Amino acid sequence: MQELQQGLQGLQQQLQLLQQQKNELENLIDSLTELGSKKEGDAVLIPFGAGVFIKAKVETTETVILNVGANVVVEKSIVDTLALVAKQSKELHTIEQSMQEELAHMSQQLQFLQLSQASE
């Protein structure tokens, strides 16, 4: 039963991390959409981390620089980037649903074990 409780806690933590990733993607979609409404030369605030921003001027509203892994970056259009982010968001949603189902299943197993022990 202890193993099941630990597994349940681990799954809950993974689910929280996944929800944070989903929130980050939603914020990214909002930012990309907002960038599309800007004009070249417009002033913007760029998040630098921990609530710190830097002032910048928009150089282009058509492309962004995207980290594709292993410190490799590519220039992609905002439209292509939005499509990629939407795909990632959909994949995370599917994973989240699966994890929610597994969490419910594990919770039921734990309740059953607890009831079994209580009746002994």
The first five atom37 places (N, CA, C, CB, O) and aatype in JSON, in Angstrom:
{
  "aatype": [12, 5, 6, 10, 5, 5, 7, 10, 5, 7, 10, 5, 5, 5, 10, 5, 10, 10, 5, 5, 5, 11, 2, 6, 10, 6, 2, 10, 9, 3, 15, 10, 16, 6, 10, 7, 15, 11, 11, 6, 7, 3, 0, 19, 10, 9, 14, 13, 7, 0, 7, 19, 13, 9, 11, 0, 11, 19, 6, 16, 16, 6, 16, 19, 9, 10, 2, 19, 7, 0, 2, 19, 19, 19, 6, 11, 15, 9, 19, 3, 16, 10, 0, 10, 19, 0, 11, 5, 15, 11, 6, 10, 8, 16, 9, 6, 5, 15, 12, 5, 6, 6, 10, 0, 8, 12, 15, 5, 5, 10, 5, 13, 10, 5, 10, 15, 5, 0, 15, 6],
  "atom_mask": [
    [1, 1, 1, 1, 1],
    [1, 1, 1, 1, 1],
    [1, 1, 1, 1, 1],
    [1, 1, 1, 1, 1],
    [1, 1, 1, 1, 1],
    [1, 1, 1, 1, 1],
    [1, 1, 1, 0, 1],
    [1, 1, 1, 1, 1],
    [1, 1, 1, 1, 1],
    [1, 1, 1, 0, 1],
    [1, 1, 1, 1, 1],
    [1, 1, 1, 1, 1],
    [1, 1, 1, 1, 1],
    [1, 1, 1, 1, 1],
    [1, 1, 1, 1, 1],
    [1, 1, 1, 1, 1],
    [1, 1, 1, 1, 1],
    [1, 1, 1, 1, 1],
    [1, 1, 1, 1, 1],
    [1, 1, 1, 1, 1],
    [1, 1, 1, 1, 1],
    [1, 1, 1, 1, 1],
    [1, 1, 1, 1, 1],
    [1, 1, 1, 1, 1],
    [1, 1, 1, 1, 1],
    [1, 1, 1, 1, 1],
    [1, 1, 1, 1, 1],
    [1, 1, 1, 1, 1],
    [1, 1, 1, 1, 1],
    [1, 1, 1, 1, 1],
    [1, 1, 1, 1, 1],
    [1, 1, 1, 1, 1],
    [1, 1, 1, 1, 1],
    [1, 1, 1, 1, 1],
    [1, 1, 1, 1, 1],
    [1, 1, 1, 0, 1],
    [1, 1, 1, 1, 1],
    [1, 1, 1, 1, 1],
    [1, 1, 1, 1, 1],
    [1, 1, 1, 1, 1],
    [1, 1, 1, 0, 1],
    [1, 1, 1, 1, 1],
    [1, 1, 1, 1, 1],
    [1, 1, 1, 1, 1],
    [1, 1, 1, 1, 1],
    [1, 1, 1, 1, 1],
    [1, 1, 1, 1, 1],
    [1, 1, 1, 1, 1],
    [1, 1, 1, 0, 1],
    [1, 1, 1, 1, 1],
    [1, 1, 1, 0, 1],
    [1, 1, 1, 1, 1],
    [1, 1, 1, 1, 1],
    [1, 1, 1, 1, 1],
    [1, 1, 1, 1, 1],
    [1, 1, 1, 1, 1],
    [1, 1, 1, 1, 1],
    [1, 1, 1, 1, 1],
    [1, 1, 1, 1, 1],
    [1, 1, 1, 1, 1],
    [1, 1, 1, 1, 1],
    [1, 1, 1, 1, 1],
    [1, 1, 1, 1, 1],
    [1, 1, 1, 1, 1],
    [1, 1, 1, 1, 1],
    [1, 1, 1, 1, 1],
    [1, 1, 1, 1, 1],
    [1, 1, 1, 1, 1],
    [1, 1, 1, 0, 1],
    [1, 1, 1, 1, 1],
    [1, 1, 1, 1, 1],
    [1, 1, 1, 1, 1],
    [1, 1, 1, 1, 1],
    [1, 1, 1, 1, 1],
    [1, 1, 1, 1, 1],
    [1, 1, 1, 1, 1],
    [1, 1, 1, 1, 1],
    [1, 1, 1, 1, 1],
    [1, 1, 1, 1, 1],
    [1, 1, 1, 1, 1],
    [1, 1, 1, 1, 1],
    [1, 1, 1, 1, 1],
    [1, 1, 1, 1, 1],
    [1, 1, 1, 1, 1],
    [1, 1, 1, 1, 1],
    [1, 1, 1, 1, 1],
    [1, 1, 1, 1, 1],
    [1, 1, 1, 1, 1],
    [1, 1, 1, 1, 1],
    [1, 1, 1, 1, 1],
    [1, 1, 1, 1, 1],
    [1, 1, 1, 1, 1],
    [1, 1, 1, 1, 1],
    [1, 1, 1, 1, 1],
    [1, 1, 1, 1, 1],
    [1, 1, 1, 1, 1],
    [1, 1, 1, 1, 1],
    [1, 1, 1, 1, 1],
    [1, 1, 1, 1, 1],
    [1, 1, 1, 1, 1],
    [1, 1, 1, 1, 1],
    [1, 1, 1, 1, 1],
    [1, 1, 1, 1, 1],
    [1, 1, 1, 1, 1],
    [1, 1, 1, 1, 1],
    [1, 1, 1, 1, 1],
    [1, 1, 1, 1, 1],
    [1, 1, 1, 1, 1],
    [1, 1, 1, 1, 1],
    [1, 1, 1, 1, 1],
    [1, 1, 1, 1, 1],
    [1, 1, 1, 1, 1],
    [1, 1, 1, 1, 1],
    [1, 1, 1, 1, 1],
    [1, 1, 1, 1, 1],
    [1, 1, 1, 1, 1],
    [1, 1, 1, 1, 1],
    [1, 1, 1, 1, 1],
    [1, 1, 1, 1, 1],
    [1, 1, 1, 1, 1]
  ],
  "atom_positions": [
    [[0.83, -1.19, 0.0], [0.0, 0.0, 0.0], [0.87, 1.26, 0.0], [-0.94, 0.0, 1.21], [0.54, 2.26, -0.63]],
    [[1.99, 1.18, 0.71], [2.88, 2.34, 0.76], [3.44, 2.64, -0.63], [4.04, 2.09, 1.76], [3.58, 3.8, -1.01]],
    [[3.75, 1.6, -1.38], [4.27, 1.78, -2.74], [3.23, 2.48, -3.62], [4.66, 0.43, -3.37], [3.56, 3.34, -4.43]],
    [[1.97, 2.09, -3.43], [0.89, 2.7, -4.2], [0.73, 4.18, -3.84], [-0.43, 1.95, -3.95], [0.5, 5.01, -4.72]],
    [[0.86, 4.5, -2.55], [0.77, 5.89, -2.12], [1.91, 6.71, -2.71], [0.78, 5.99, -0.6], [1.7, 7.85, -3.15]],
    [[3.11, 6.14, -2.71], [4.25, 6.85, -3.28], [4.08, 7.05, -4.78], [5.55, 6.08, -3.0], [4.4, 8.11, -5.32]],
    [[3.57, 6.02, -5.45], [3.31, 6.13, -6.89], [2.27, 7.2, -7.18], [0.0, 0.0, 0.0], [2.39, 7.95, -8.15]],
    [[1.26, 7.27, -6.33], [0.2, 8.27, -6.47], [0.76, 9.68, -6.29], [-0.93, 8.01, -5.46], [0.43, 10.59, -7.04]],
    [[1.61, 9.84, -5.29], [2.23, 11.15, -5.06], [3.14, 11.55, -6.21], [3.02, 11.14, -3.75], [3.15, 12.7, -6.64]],
    [[3.9, 10.58, -6.72], [4.78, 10.86, -7.86], [3.99, 11.27, -9.09], [0.0, 0.0, 0.0], [4.38, 12.19, -9.81]],
    [[2.88, 10.58, -9.32], [2.04, 10.91, -10.46], [1.42, 12.3, -10.31], [0.95, 9.86, -10.63], [1.31, 13.05, -11.28]],
    [[1.03, 12.65, -9.09], [0.47, 13.98, -8.84], [1.51, 15.06, -9.11], [-0.04, 14.09, -7.39], [1.19, 16.11, -9.66]],
    [[2.77, 14.8, -8.73], [3.84, 15.78, -8.98], [4.09, 15.92, -10.48], [5.13, 15.35, -8.26], [4.27, 17.03, -10.98]],
    [[4.1, 14.8, -11.19], [4.28, 14.85, -12.64], [3.15, 15.62, -13.31], [4.36, 13.42, -13.21], [3.37, 16.37, -14.26]],
    [[1.95, 15.43, -12.8], [0.79, 16.13, -13.35], [0.9, 17.63, -13.12], [-0.51, 15.6, -12.71], [0.53, 18.42, -13.99]],
    [[1.42, 18.03, -11.97], [1.62, 19.46, -11.69], [2.65, 20.05, -12.65], [2.07, 19.67, -10.24], [2.46, 21.15, -13.16]],
    [[3.74, 19.33, -12.9], [4.75, 19.8, -13.84], [4.18, 19.92, -15.25], [5.97, 18.85, -13.85], [4.47, 20.87, -15.97]],
    [[3.36, 18.96, -15.63], [2.74, 18.99, -16.94], [1.81, 20.19, -17.07], [1.97, 17.68, -17.2], [1.77, 20.84, -18.12]],
    [[1.08, 20.49, -16.03], [0.18, 21.64, -16.05], [0.97, 22.96, -16.14], [-0.71, 21.65, -14.79], [0.52, 23.91, -16.77]],
    [[2.14, 23.0, -15.51], [3.0, 24.17, -15.63], [3.47, 24.34, -17.07], [4.22, 24.06, -14.68], [3.51, 25.45, -17.6]],
    [[3.83, 23.23, -17.7], [4.25, 23.28, -19.11], [3.11, 23.76, -19.99], [4.73, 21.9, -19.58], [3.32, 24.56, -20.91]],
    [[1.9, 23.29, -19.72], [0.74, 23.73, -20.49], [0.52, 25.23, -20.32], [-0.53, 22.96, -20.07], [0.22, 25.93, -21.28]],
    [[0.68, 25.73, -19.09], [0.53, 27.16, -18.83], [1.58, 27.97, -19.59], [0.63, 27.44, -17.33], [1.28, 29.03, -20.14]],
    [[2.82, 27.46, -19.61], [3.88, 28.14, -20.35], [3.56, 28.21, -21.84], [5.22, 27.42, -20.14], [3.79, 29.24, -22.49]],
    [[3.02, 27.13, -22.38], [2.66, 27.13, -23.8], [1.51, 28.11, -24.07], [2.26, 25.72, -24.25], [1.51, 28.79, -25.09]],
    [[0.55, 28.17, -23.17], [-0.56, 29.13, -23.33], [-0.04, 30.56, -23.31], [-1.62, 28.93, -22.22], [-0.47, 31.4, -24.1]],
    [[0.9, 30.84, -22.39], [1.51, 32.17, -22.32], [2.28, 32.48, -23.6], [2.44, 32.29, -21.09], [2.27, 33.6, -24.1]],
    [[2.97, 31.47, -24.13], [3.71, 31.64, -25.37], [2.78, 31.95, -26.52], [4.53, 30.38, -25.68], [3.07, 32.82, -27.34]],
    [[1.67, 31.26, -26.6], [0.68, 31.52, -27.65], [0.18, 32.96, -27.55], [-0.52, 30.53, -27.55], [0.07, 33.66, -28.56]],
    [[-0.1, 33.41, -26.33], [-0.55, 34.8, -26.13], [0.52, 35.78, -26.59], [-0.9, 35.04, -24.65], [0.22, 36.78, -27.25]],
    [[1.77, 35.51, -26.22], [2.87, 36.41, -26.58], [3.09, 36.46, -28.09], [4.15, 35.98, -25.89], [3.29, 37.53, -28.66]],
    [[3.05, 35.29, -28.73], [3.23, 35.25, -30.19], [2.09, 35.97, -30.91], [3.31, 33.81, -30.68], [2.31, 36.68, -31.89]],
    [[0.89, 35.79, -30.4], [-0.27, 36.47, -31.0], [-0.14, 37.98, -30.82], [-1.58, 35.97, -30.35], [-0.44, 38.75, -31.74]],
    [[0.3, 38.4, -29.65], [0.5, 39.83, -29.39], [1.6, 40.4, -30.29], [0.85, 40.07, -27.91], [1.47, 41.51, -30.8]],
    [[2.67, 39.65, -30.47], [3.75, 40.09, -31.34], [3.25, 40.31, -32.76], [4.89, 39.07, -31.34], [3.67, 41.25, -33.43]],
    [[2.35, 39.45, -33.21], [1.79, 39.59, -34.54], [1.01, 40.88, -34.73], [0.0, 0.0, 0.0], [0.83, 41.35, -35.86]],
    [[0.55, 41.46, -33.63], [-0.21, 42.72, -33.72], [0.69, 43.95, -33.63], [-1.26, 42.77, -32.62], [0.22, 45.07, -33.79]],
    [[1.97, 43.75, -33.38], [2.92, 44.86, -33.28], [3.45, 45.24, -34.66], [4.08, 44.51, -32.35], [3.31, 44.5, -35.63]],
    [[4.07, 46.42, -34.7], [4.71, 46.9, -35.92], [6.2, 46.98, -35.68], [4.13, 48.29, -36.36], [6.65, 47.12, -34.55]],
    [[6.96, 46.89, -36.75], [8.41, 47.03, -36.61], [8.72, 48.38, -35.97], [9.11, 46.89, -37.99], [8.17, 49.41, -36.37]],
    [[9.61, 48.36, -34.98], [9.98, 49.58, -34.28], [9.18, 49.84, -33.01], [0.0, 0.0, 0.0], [9.56, 50.7, -32.22]],
    [[8.08, 49.11, -32.81], [7.29, 49.28, -31.58], [8.12, 48.86, -30.37], [5.98, 48.44, -31.65], [8.92, 47.93, -30.44]],
    [[7.93, 49.57, -29.26], [8.6, 49.23, -28.01], [7.83, 48.1, -27.32], [8.72, 50.47, -27.08], [6.6, 48.11, -27.29]],
    [[8.57, 47.14, -26.78], [7.98, 46.03, -26.04], [8.81, 45.74, -24.81], [7.86, 44.77, -26.94], [9.97, 46.14, -24.72]],
    [[8.21, 45.04, -23.86], [8.92, 44.57, -22.69], [9.14, 43.06, -22.85], [8.14, 44.9, -21.36], [8.2, 42.31, -23.1]],
    [[10.38, 42.65, -22.71], [10.73, 41.24, -22.87], [11.02, 40.66, -21.49], [11.96, 41.07, -23.83], [11.87, 41.19, -20.77]],
    [[10.32, 39.57, -21.11], [10.63, 38.96, -19.81], [12.05, 38.42, -19.79], [9.63, 37.83, -19.5], [12.47, 37.68, -20.68]],
    [[12.77, 38.8, -18.77], [14.17, 38.4, -18.64], [14.32, 37.31, -17.58], [15.05, 39.61, -18.29], [15.35, 36.64, -17.51]],
    [[13.29, 37.15, -16.76], [13.28, 36.12, -15.71], [13.01, 36.72, -14.35], [0.0, 0.0, 0.0], [13.39, 37.86, -14.06]],
    [[12.34, 35.94, -13.5], [12.05, 36.33, -12.11], [11.38, 37.7, -12.01], [13.35, 36.34, -11.3], [11.67, 38.48, -11.1]],
    [[10.47, 37.99, -12.94], [9.74, 39.25, -12.89], [10.52, 40.44, -13.39], [0.0, 0.0, 0.0], [10.08, 41.58, -13.19]],
    [[11.65, 40.23, -14.02], [12.48, 41.3, -14.55], [12.26, 41.37, -16.07], [13.99, 41.08, -14.21], [12.23, 40.35, -16.75]],
    [[12.1, 42.59, -16.58], [11.87, 42.8, -18.01], [12.92, 43.75, -18.58], [10.45, 43.36, -18.26], [13.49, 44.56, -17.85]],
    [[13.16, 43.63, -19.87], [14.02, 44.6, -20.55], [13.2, 45.25, -21.65], [15.31, 43.92, -21.12], [12.3, 44.64, -22.23]],
    [[13.53, 46.51, -21.92], [12.86, 47.22, -23.01], [13.55, 46.87, -24.32], [12.87, 48.76, -22.76], [14.78, 46.76, -24.38]],
    [[12.75, 46.69, -25.35], [13.31, 46.37, -26.66], [12.4, 46.93, -27.74], [13.5, 44.84, -26.84], [11.25, 47.28, -27.49]],
    [[12.94, 47.02, -28.94], [12.14, 47.44, -30.08], [11.99, 46.24, -31.02], [12.78, 48.66, -30.82], [12.94, 45.5, -31.25]],
    [[10.8, 46.08, -31.54], [10.52, 44.97, -32.44], [11.27, 45.2, -33.75], [9.0, 44.83, -32.69], [11.11, 46.23, -34.4]],
    [[12.07, 44.21, -34.11], [12.83, 44.29, -35.35], [12.03, 43.68, -36.5], [14.17, 43.58, -35.21], [12.05, 44.18, -37.63]],
    [[11.34, 42.6, -36.2], [10.49, 41.95, -37.19], [9.28, 41.35, -36.49], [11.27, 40.86, -37.98], [9.37, 40.89, -35.35]],
    [[8.16, 41.35, -37.15], [6.95, 40.77, -36.58], [6.55, 39.5, -37.34], [5.81, 41.78, -36.61], [5.46, 38.96, -37.14]],
    [[7.44, 39.03, -38.18], [7.09, 37.87, -39.01], [7.79, 36.59, -38.57], [7.44, 38.15, -40.43], [7.29, 35.5, -38.85]],
    [[8.92, 36.7, -37.89], [9.66, 35.5, -37.5], [10.13, 35.59, -36.06], [10.85, 35.27, -38.43], [10.21, 36.67, -35.47]],
    [[10.43, 34.42, -35.51], [11.03, 34.32, -34.18], [12.19, 33.33, -34.26], [9.96, 33.86, -33.11], [12.28, 32.55, -35.2]],
    [[13.05, 33.37, -33.27], [14.17, 32.43, -33.18], [13.73, 31.33, -32.21], [15.5, 33.15, -32.7], [13.33, 31.61, -31.08]],
    [[13.81, 30.09, -32.67], [13.28, 28.96, -31.92], [14.4, 27.98, -31.58], [12.17, 28.25, -32.72], [15.14, 27.54, -32.46]],
    [[14.52, 27.64, -30.3], [15.5, 26.64, -29.86], [14.91, 25.27, -30.16], [15.84, 26.8, -28.32], [13.86, 24.9, -29.64]],
    [[15.61, 24.5, -31.01], [15.12, 23.18, -31.38], [15.87, 22.07, -30.65], [15.23, 22.98, -32.88], [15.69, 20.89, -30.96]],
    [[16.7, 22.42, -29.7], [17.43, 21.44, -28.89], [18.92, 21.44, -29.2], [0.0, 0.0, 0.0], [19.35, 21.88, -30.26]],
    [[19.69, 20.93, -28.25], [21.14, 20.82, -28.38], [21.78, 22.16, -28.75], [21.51, 19.77, -29.42], [22.74, 22.21, -29.52]],
    [[21.23, 23.25, -28.19], [21.72, 24.61, -28.45], [21.68, 24.99, -29.93], [23.12, 24.75, -27.94], [22.5, 25.78, -30.39]],
    [[20.74, 24.42, -30.65], [20.55, 24.75, -32.06], [19.29, 25.6, -32.16], [20.44, 23.45, -32.94], [18.23, 25.24, -31.64]],
    [[19.41, 26.73, -32.85], [18.26, 27.61, -33.03], [17.98, 27.77, -34.52], [18.5, 28.99, -32.37], [18.88, 27.72, -35.36]],
    [[16.69, 27.96, -34.83], [16.28, 28.2, -36.21], [15.32, 29.38, -36.22], [15.62, 26.93, -36.84], [14.65, 29.69, -35.23]],
    [[15.26, 30.02, -37.36], [14.31, 31.11, -37.53], [13.05, 30.53, -38.16], [14.91, 32.28, -38.42], [13.1, 29.87, -39.2]],
    [[11.91, 30.79, -37.52], [10.63, 30.27, -38.02], [9.62, 31.41, -38.05], [10.1, 29.1, -37.13], [9.71, 32.38, -37.3]],
    [[8.67, 31.27, -38.95], [7.6, 32.26, -39.0], [6.73, 32.12, -37.76], [6.75, 32.1, -40.3], [6.68, 31.06, -37.14]],
    [[6.06, 33.19, -37.41], [5.16, 33.15, -36.25], [4.04, 32.14, -36.51], [4.56, 34.55, -35.96], [3.64, 31.42, -35.6]],
    [[3.55, 32.09, -37.73], [2.49, 31.14, -38.07], [2.95, 29.71, -37.84], [2.04, 31.33, -39.53], [2.23, 28.91, -37.23]],
    [[4.15, 29.37, -38.34], [4.68, 28.02, -38.15], [4.94, 27.73, -36.68], [5.98, 27.84, -38.94], [4.7, 26.62, -36.21]],
    [[5.41, 28.72, -35.95], [5.68, 28.54, -34.53], [4.39, 28.33, -33.76], [6.43, 29.76, -33.97], [4.32, 27.47, -32.88]],
    [[3.36, 29.1, -34.1], [2.06, 28.9, -33.45], [1.52, 27.51, -33.72], [1.05, 29.96, -33.93], [0.95, 26.88, -32.83]],
    [[1.7, 27.01, -34.93], [1.23, 25.66, -35.27], [2.0, 24.62, -34.45], [1.41, 25.39, -36.79], [1.41, 23.66, -33.96]],
    [[3.29, 24.81, -34.32], [4.12, 23.88, -33.55], [3.7, 23.89, -32.07], [5.61, 24.25, -33.68], [3.57, 22.83, -31.46]],
    [[3.5, 25.06, -31.53], [3.1, 25.19, -30.13], [1.71, 24.59, -29.91], [3.12, 26.67, -29.68], [1.47, 23.95, -28.89]],
    [[0.81, 24.8, -30.85], [-0.53, 24.22, -30.74], [-0.45, 22.69, -30.74], [-1.42, 24.71, -31.9], [-1.18, 22.03, -30.01]],
    [[0.42, 22.14, -31.57], [0.62, 20.69, -31.63], [1.16, 20.19, -30.29], [1.59, 20.3, -32.78], [0.69, 19.18, -29.77]],
    [[2.14, 20.89, -29.74], [2.71, 20.5, -28.45], [1.65, 20.57, -27.35], [3.91, 21.4, -28.1], [1.58, 19.7, -26.49]],
    [[0.84, 21.62, -27.4], [-0.22, 21.79, -26.41], [-1.22, 20.64, -26.49], [-0.93, 23.14, -26.61], [-1.67, 20.13, -25.46]],
    [[-1.56, 20.25, -27.7], [-2.5, 19.13, -27.89], [-1.91, 17.84, -27.35], [-2.87, 18.97, -29.39], [-2.6, 17.05, -26.71]],
    [[-0.62, 17.61, -27.61], [0.05, 16.42, -27.11], [0.07, 16.4, -25.58], [1.49, 16.34, -27.66], [-0.15, 15.36, -24.96]],
    [[0.35, 17.56, -24.98], [0.34, 17.63, -23.51], [-1.05, 17.37, -22.95], [0.84, 19.0, -23.05], [-1.19, 16.75, -21.9]],
    [[-2.07, 17.84, -23.66], [-3.44, 17.6, -23.22], [-3.76, 16.11, -23.23], [-4.43, 18.37, -24.13], [-4.39, 15.6, -22.31]],
    [[-3.32, 15.41, -24.27], [-3.53, 13.97, -24.36], [-2.81, 13.25, -23.23], [-3.04, 13.44, -25.72], [-3.37, 12.34, -22.61]],
    [[-1.57, 13.64, -22.96], [-0.8, 13.04, -21.87], [-1.48, 13.33, -20.53], [0.65, 13.58, -21.86], [-1.54, 12.46, -19.66]],
    [[-1.98, 14.55, -20.38], [-2.64, 14.93, -19.13], [-3.88, 14.06, -18.9], [-3.03, 16.42, -19.15], [-4.12, 13.61, -17.78]],
    [[-4.66, 13.82, -19.94], [-5.85, 12.99, -19.81], [-5.47, 11.58, -19.37], [-6.64, 12.94, -21.14], [-6.1, 10.99, -18.5]],
    [[-4.42, 11.05, -19.98], [-3.95, 9.71, -19.63], [-3.5, 9.66, -18.18], [-2.81, 9.28, -20.56], [-3.79, 8.7, -17.45]],
    [[-2.78, 10.68, -17.76], [-2.3, 10.73, -16.38], [-3.46, 10.87, -15.4], [-1.32, 11.88, -16.21], [-3.43, 10.28, -14.32]],
    [[-4.47, 11.64, -15.77], [-5.65, 11.8, -14.91], [-6.35, 10.46, -14.73], [-6.63, 12.86, -15.49], [-6.79, 10.12, -13.63]],
    [[-6.47, 9.7, -15.84], [-7.1, 8.39, -15.76], [-6.3, 7.45, -14.86], [-7.24, 7.78, -17.16], [-6.87, 6.74, -14.04]],
    [[-4.98, 7.47, -15.02], [-4.11, 6.63, -14.19], [-4.21, 7.04, -12.72], [-2.65, 6.71, -14.67], [-4.21, 6.19, -11.83]],
    [[-4.29, 8.34, -12.47], [-4.43, 8.85, -11.11], [-5.73, 8.37, -10.49], [-4.37, 10.39, -11.1], [-5.75, 7.95, -9.33]],
    [[-6.81, 8.42, -11.25], [-8.11, 7.95, -10.75], [-8.06, 6.45, -10.45], [-9.23, 8.26, -11.77], [-8.58, 5.99, -9.44]],
    [[-7.43, 5.7, -11.35], [-7.31, 4.25, -11.16], [-6.5, 3.92, -9.9], [-6.65, 3.6, -12.4], [-6.89, 3.07, -9.11]],
    [[-5.39, 4.6, -9.73], [-4.55, 4.37, -8.56], [-5.28, 4.77, -7.28], [-3.23, 5.14, -8.69], [-5.15, 4.1, -6.25]],
    [[-6.03, 5.84, -7.33], [-6.8, 6.29, -6.16], [-7.84, 5.23, -5.77], [-7.5, 7.65, -6.44], [-8.03, 4.95, -4.59]],
    [[-8.5, 4.66, -6.77], [-9.49, 3.61, -6.5], [-8.82, 2.39, -5.88], [-10.22, 3.21, -7.79], [-9.35, 1.81, -4.93]],
    [[-7.65, 2.01, -6.4], [-6.93, 0.88, -5.84], [-6.55, 1.13, -4.39], [-5.68, 0.58, -6.66], [-6.68, 0.25, -3.53]],
    [[-6.08, 2.35, -4.11], [-5.68, 2.7, -2.76], [-6.88, 2.67, -1.81], [-5.03, 4.08, -2.73], [-6.78, 2.17, -0.69]],
    [[-8.01, 3.21, -2.25], [-9.22, 3.19, -1.42], [-9.66, 1.75, -1.14], [-10.37, 3.96, -2.1], [-10.05, 1.42, -0.02]],
    [[-9.58, 0.9, -2.15], [-9.95, -0.5, -1.99], [-9.04, -1.18, -0.95], [-9.87, -1.24, -3.33], [-9.52, -1.91, -0.09]],
    [[-7.75, -0.92, -1.04], [-6.81, -1.51, -0.09], [-7.06, -1.0, 1.33], [-5.37, -1.19, -0.5], [-6.99, -1.76, 2.3]],
    [[-7.36, 0.29, 1.43], [-7.62, 0.86, 2.75], [-8.88, 0.26, 3.36], [-7.75, 2.39, 2.66], [-8.92, -0.03, 4.56]],
    [[-9.92, 0.08, 2.54], [-11.15, -0.53, 3.01], [-10.93, -1.99, 3.39], [-12.25, -0.42, 1.96], [-11.5, -2.48, 4.37]],
    [[-10.12, -2.68, 2.62], [-9.82, -4.08, 2.9], [-9.09, -4.22, 4.23], [-8.98, -4.69, 1.78], [-9.39, -5.12, 5.02]],
    [[-8.15, -3.33, 4.47], [-7.4, -3.38, 5.72], [-8.28, -3.0, 6.92], [-6.2, -2.45, 5.65], [-8.13, -3.56, 8.01]],
    [[-9.18, -2.06, 6.7], [-10.05, -1.61, 7.79], [-11.03, -2.72, 8.19], [-10.82, -0.34, 7.38], [-11.43, -2.81, 9.35]],
    [[-11.41, -3.56, 7.24], [-12.39, -4.61, 7.54], [-11.73, -5.85, 8.14], [-13.16, -5.0, 6.28], [-12.42, -6.76, 8.59]],
    [[-10.41, -5.9, 8.15], [-9.71, -7.08, 8.71], [-9.63, -7.01, 10.2], [-8.31, -7.21, 8.13], [-9.08, -7.91, 10.83]]
  ]
}
